[in-house]
């Protein structure tokens, strides 16, 4: 994949980080690691993180705290997050996680095939989203470059060459009754 965006794995246990890296290595994506929530936030805010695999329960800043913060920052609010937990099914955790907009919640130990499948899908979807955002910015810049410098101050002012639009108040009723 041409992008240099990476997958960030966050867990406070070194053996879990190693297992997740090993499971993801066949995908060929860049993988970074962090051992806590603070470190993860710093890495995400630096940019170039396309996907976050995040342990829920860590000392200090929890995985849910990281997601809450990310969702409040424009540059990080759309980064997909897969939460990982080793504490079994928990309906309150599940409800909170999905209310925060996480992409998925997986139980540890994670099945490597399942993890790769979900990561591949989310990573590629994020890359497509980023490419579309980039194209949209480029198109907006082109349009802005080619538009006249002076736009009408009144939104109801008709620009020559544009078709007449009926107003919401029916102000064009007089026009409707005329024949050419």
KEPAMAR-750421 format. One record per residue: residue in one letter; y, x, z of N, C-alpha, C, CB in turn. Coordinates in steps of 0.02 Angstrom, whole numbers, plus 50000, padded with zeros to 5 digits. Each point is the difference from the previous one (the first is absolute). Glycine has a CB too. Layout:
aYXZYXZYXZYXZ...
END
This chain:
x499415004350000500594995750000500625004550000499384990750061x501125007849899500575004449993500455000350061499954997749881x500024997450162500444999750057499815005250052500184987949979x500335014550057499865004650055500024996450066500485009449933x499534984050066499994996050062499325000950032500834991649953x499175008250113499375001350036499804994150043500275012149999x499124988450025499734995450048500075003650067499184994449917x501125002350131500085002950066499494996950048501235002249979x498365002050051499504997950049500275001650069499035001849918x500974993250126500285001050067499494997950052501174998149957x498635006750084499534998750055500075005550051499194994049922x500715004450141500075005050053499365003950012500864992850052x498615005849911499365003750006499885004149937499534991050076x500395015349933499915004749944499374998449960500595008850066x498874989249968499384998449964500084994049954499355004850096x501054990349925500134994149958500405002049939499974992650100x500545011749910500405002449943499565003649950501005001150075x498555003149949499555003749956499544995249962500055009950078x499674985149957499554995249968500364996049946499334999250107x501284998649907500384996249951500195004349939500454992850093x499755013349919500155004649945499395001149956500875005650071x498564995349961499385001049962499824993949959499605007850089x500494986349940499844993849964500474999149940499594994950107x501045007349898500484999049947500015005549947500674993850082x499055011949933500055005849955499744998549929499875007350099x499604988749891499784998649931500544996549957498844999350044x501654997649986500514996549962500495004949967499894990350078x500185015649951500445005049971500744999250017499185000949911x501004994650134500694999050019500225005250051499884987749977x500765013650026500275004350052499944996350066500815005749920x498984997750131499914997050066500375004250051498884995149968x501535001650073500335003350056499724997250065501055001949932x499115001450122499754997650064500535000650054498845003249966x501104992450082500445000150059499574998050060501054997249931x499125005450127499604998650060500334995250048499525011349987x501054985849993500334995250043500514995949962499835007650096x500404987049937500474995549969500675003149982499444991150062x500825013149984500655003349986499955004549939500274999650122x499215004349875499895004549944499924996049935499465008550077x500194985949927499904995849941500664997249975498864997050041x501565000650004500654997249980500435005349966499944991950095x500065014249933500395005449969499765001449929500205005050114x499154995149878499715001449934500164994449950499085006450056x500864987449966500144994349957500745000049980499084993450055x501365008149991500725000049985500205005749954500204994750111x499405010649887500145005549952499874997849929499705008450088x499914986349904499854997449933499335002649974501224999249978x498614998549963499395002049964499354997850034500655009549958x499384985350084499394997150028499884993549963500175005450115x499254994149852499844994049961499584995150039500065006949897x499604995550155499534995850038499905003250068499424995949894x500504999950156499915002450068499354997350028501245000750017x498325003750007499404998150038500185001650072499165002249904x500874992850139500325000750065499574997250056501104999349944x498755005050105499644997850059500454995450040499325010750003x500394984050024500394995150039500205002950067499414990649942x500105011950095500135002250069500035007650004499424989650044x501195012749969500125007250009500475000750059499845002649876x500135003150158500485001150055500715000349973499125006250066x501354991449973500705000149979500144994249953500035012450013x500154989249926500164994949950499364997449967501135005549979x498734988150030499394997149973500064998849925499774994650111x499675003949858500004998449929500424993749985498875005349991x501094989750053500404994049990500755001550006499064993250045x501125011450000500705002050006500255003449936499855001450124x499725002749847500175003349937500134994849946499315010250032x500244984949962500074994949948500644995950013498744999449986x501394998750076500614996250016500625003849977499424994750099x500605011749916500585004049980500055000549924499895006650106x499554994849861500005000649926500254993749967499045008050008x500764986250017500194993749968500744998650008498854995750021x501485007650025500714999150010500445004949961499724995850111x499975008949854500375005049961499864998749926499935008650095x500614990749867499934998149929499555004849961501134995050007x498945011550003499625004849960499265000150017501025006849992x498784990450065499305000250020499674993250007500265010550058x500124984149933499724993550015499454997749953501104997350046x498855005749895499494997849952499405004849996500904994549936x499085010650105499435004549999499404996450030500765010250011x498684989549951499414996650027499705003850059499774995449886x499995000950162499715002850061499314997050010501145001850052x498375002649960499344997850023499955002350072499465000649882x500464994650163499925001650071499265001250014501024993250031x498855011650013499325001650021499944999150075499875008249904x499594988750118499894999150071499275001250017500954991850006x498945011250051499325001350024499814995450056500125011849966x500294983150048499894995750057499704993349983500935005650053x498804993749886499674993849981500484994549982499075003250073x500664991149905500414994449979500454997450057499114996949917x501515001850067500494997650048500474995349963499935010750071x500024982849944500394995149962500755000950010499054992150011x501165009950048500725001050012500255005949959499894995350116x499735010249883500195005849960500024998249926499485007750086x500014988749891499974998049930500604995749981498755000450005x501424994750036500574995749987500655004049998499394990350054x500705014149995500615004150002500045004649940499974999650125x499485003649858499995004749943500194996549935499135006850059x500554987649928500144996649937500704996849999498774997949988x501485000150071500684997450004500515005549983499634991650087x500195014649928500435005749983499935002149928499915003850118x499624993349846499925001549929499555005849983501124995549988x498405006150057499535005449982499554997549944500035004750118x499725000049843499574998249943499294998450024500685007349926x499094996250126499324998850024499925002950069499565000149883x499924997750151499825002450067499255001649997500924993150059x498915013249952499305002249996499765002450068500155003149879x499214995750134499685002350062499715007049989499754988150034x500325016150016499705006749998499304999450031501145005950007x498394997949970500035004749943500054996149934499345008650066x501054994049890500144996849936499485002049949501234999750026x498534995449937499545001449945500385003749945499294989850027x500505016349953500385003949951500104996449933499545010250054x499954986349921500074996549936500544994650004498795002449974x501184993750080500494994650011500705003050005499144993050059x500935012449979500655003250008500275002549933499685003450116x499905000049845500235002549934500214994349954499235009850013x500394984849988500154994349957500684997050018498774997649987x501355001350077500634997050022500585004849988499394993450086x500505013049928500545005049992500175000749926499615006150102x499904994249855500135000749928500424994249975498925006349985x500884987650033500364994149979500725000150025498924993649999x501185007550066500674999850028500445005849975499524994550101x500195011449892500385005749976500244998849929499335007750074x500224990049883500194998849930500494994249995498885004349963x501054990550077500484994550000500685002550022499074991750024x500955012550026500645002850024500325004349946499574999850118x500035004149846500275004249946500284995649944499175009150029x500484985549954500264995449949500664996950023498834997549961x501195000650102500624997150028500575005049996499314992850078x500565013449941500525005249997500235001149928499515005550102x500034994749851500195000949930500434994249975498945006449981x500884987550037500404994249981500705000350031498954993249989x501095008850074500655000750033500435005249963499474996950111x500225008549870500365005449964500254997449933499305008850057x500274987749906500204997249935500564994950009498835001849957x501144994150094500514995150013500685003450014499124992150045x500875013149996500625003850013500285002949936499595002850115x499975000049843500225003049936500304994649954499125008950011x500554985449985500254994649958500674997350026498834997049971x501235002350094500644997850028500565005049984499384994150092x500465012349912500505005049984500204999649927499535007550089x499994991449866500164999349929500434993849987498925005749972x500914988850059500384993949991500715000950026498964993250009x501105009850049500665001250029500425004649955499514998650115x500165006249855500335004749955500264996649938499255009050043x500414985749934500194996849937500404993550009498985004949953x501134993050108500404994150012500745001749999499074995050069x501355000249911500725001450003500215001250072500194993049897x500335011150110500255001750066500294994150037500235011449958x500054983950005500314994350033499564993949992501145004749979x498634992750076499624993950000500464994450024498905006150022x500994987849957500434994650022499984999350076499824994249890x500765004850139500044999350073499724993250022501015007450002x499094987549956499764993350016499324999149969501194995550007x498295002950034499334999149971499974994449949499545004350106x500934991149894500004994549952500335001849934500024992450096x500285013649901500335002249938499485001549948500965004650065x499154992849875499535000949946500145006649964499894987549986x499595016350003500065006249963499904998449926499595007050099x500864995349858499924998549928499315002349976501245001149983x498464994649975499345001749973499434997250041500505010249953x499644987550109499484997150042500004992549991500095009450083x499334987449918499984992749995500314996850062498975000849929x501324993550060500314996350056499454997250044501034997249929x499055003650137499534997250048500314994050033499485011350019x500144983249990500274994350035500125001950073499414992049922x501135005550107500145001650070499604995450044501165003949971x498774998250092499614996150048500354993450016499555010750048x501114988949943500374993950015500054995349941500655006550083x499064995349861500024995749941500665000349964499204992550056x501165013049950500655000849970499985000349925500345005950101x499084994949869499955000449928499824993349969499665012050011x500414982550026499824993449974500444998249940499634996550114x500995005749888500444998549944499755003149936500954999350078x498785006849930499745003649942499384996449972500445010850046x499154986349998499384996849979500124994049955499485004050105x501064992249906500124993949962500315001349931500144994250107x500075011949880500325001649935499485001549947501005004550060x499184993949880499575001849943500355005449961499484988549994x500175016249979500325005549964500294998049934499225007650055
END
